[in-house]
Amino acid sequence: MASTDIPSTDMNAAGLRSDERLERLKLFGLSSPALILVMIILVLPVGWLFYVSFIGADGNFSLENYERMVARKSYMRIFRTTFLVSIMTTGLCILIGYPLAYFLSQLPKKWANIALITVLLPFWTSLLVRTYAWLVLLQKKGLVNEWAMSLGLWDEPIKMVHNMTGNLIGMVHIMLPFLILPLYGAMTAINRDFMKAASNLGASPRRAFWTVFFPLTTPGLFAGALMVFILCLGFFVTPAVLGGGKVIMVSMKIVSNIELFVNWGAASALGVVLLVSTMVILWIASRFLNFDQMTGGGRH
């Protein structure tokens, strides 16, 4: 009896393995169009970028594009400015966006939906239009200076464009929704009974906020902050317009290498370094943060 059971067990195991292989082939066949699309629009362009970055001026394989970045201090200043602007923009977005997201999360559902429309409204307007609107508002004869002088806040027009100030104002305005949306989602997912329980246990509203509410919102906060920071690293339009050539970021140097010097190798090398830096930041973030919670995999 036992001897006849062994072959049938082996046959069942072999049949299950065959079914598993067949199912994997079917899944691969179903996903192959998406994989081909990813290869065409993502892998091949990035591969071409890496390849061109190692081509020198003579058309041969060379490391001159990377050696130039190490040898010239101007490249280090550009990367320092890029990361500084990204960090400052992210910090300002957190300072402005967290109280705003908290306010939205405390509103009744009807009013919260209306308020969210105002947060999403900038997405319906061209990025270039919004940037030039800030240029008009912040210039020396713009509305901000005129209103401030009429209110007696200052006596002479203040220069708020073509410098770091105007650049930060424009970037914060554009990046703020990217922080508010995931943060608002994290806040609305918190069970309100947690705050009631903290109050019942004797915690003051401030203590309940910092010990219960705030820690539960950190996944959404980190998700939004990481998104803002990475988007800022490759920003071009706003620094080019509001920075006025005085706030030079990596994206602007890439454009100048192509348009002014027609040096695709140098531009590609900058793109590769920026891409690798972004991947390293994501890897470091993944070591300390729970991406499952940040992307909504974990609900409170």
Secondary structure, 3 states (H helix, E strand, C coil): CHHHHHHHHHHHHHHHHHHHHHHHHHHHHHHHHHHHHHHHHHHHHHHHHHHHHCECCCCCECCHHHHHHHHCHHHHHHHHHHHHHHHHHHHHHHHHHHHHHHHHHHCCHHHHHHHHHHHHHHHHCCHHHHHHHHHHHHCCCCHHHHHHHHCCCCCCCCCCCCCHHHHHHHHHHHHHHHHHHHHHHHHHCCCCHHHHHHHHCCCCHHHHHHHHHHHHHHHHHHHHHHHHHHHHHCCCHHHHHHCCCCCCCHHHHHHHHHHCCCCHHHHHHHHHHHHHHHHHHHHHHHHHCCHHHHCCCCCC
